[in-house]
Amino acid sequence: MQAWLPWSQVEALAHKLGIHTVPVVFRGTFSSLDDLGTFLAAAQRQASALDDTSPREGFVIRTAEGFIRTADFGRCVAKYV
């Protein structure tokens, strides 16, 4: 059975293995899709975490909690490019 770990466990495991995760630019919740869209539009105009001259490529948005059912993937993970 596949399972997606809670993000805190992903970070802990990556740290233990010496692997860097992608930068986290926000932790929290949004009250609406409009608020999320406003945040993403503003964040995308900021420089990349890699260097000060490259634009950000996009964002992966996921629930902080883990999930087990593959059917929940589309409800728990999204990508904004």
N, C-alpha and C positions, 0 to 999 in steps of 0.2 A: 504494500500500500504506500502511495506517495503522501507526503505531508509537507506543507509549507510552514516553516517555523515562525513564531513571533519575531518581529524585527530585532528586538533586544537580544534574542538568542542567536540570530544570524550574526549580529555585531560581535557578540561574545565569542562565538565559534571562529569567526574570521580573525579576531584579535589573537586567539589562542594559536591559530595556524599561521599567523604573520601575514595575513591577506588583508589588503585595504578594501573597504566597501566604497561605494559611490558616496560623494558628499551628501549629507542630509541638509536640505535648505529650509525645512519646516517640519515641526512636530506639532500636531494638534488637530483640530477639526475645523471645518468650514460650515457655516450655517446655511449656505445655499450654493448651488452651482455657479451663480453669478459671482459670489465672493471668491470661489475657487478660481474662476476665469480671470478675475481682476488680479489676484495674487500671481497666477502663472504669467500673465501678460507683463506685469511689472518685473517679476523675477527673470524672465527671459531676456530683458533688456540689460541685465547686469552681466558683468564679465564672468567667464568660466572660472571654475575653481582650479583649473589647471594652470592658467596664466591670466594676466590682466588684459590681454589683447584679443583673445578668442571669444567668440560668442558662446553662450550655452547652447548645447545641441537639443536638449529636451529634458523631460522629467518623467520618472516612473513614480506613480502614485499607488500606494498600497495601504491596506489596513495594517495597523500595528500588531494586531492579533494574528496568530497563525490560523491556518485552516486545513482541513483534511480532504474534503471532497473536491475532485478535479472540476466538477460542475460549478463550484464556487469561484473558480479562478477569474472568470469574466466579471464577477461582482466585486472581487477583492483587489484586483490589480488593473491598472490602466497606464497607458503611455501617452504623453503629450509632446508632440514634436512640432 
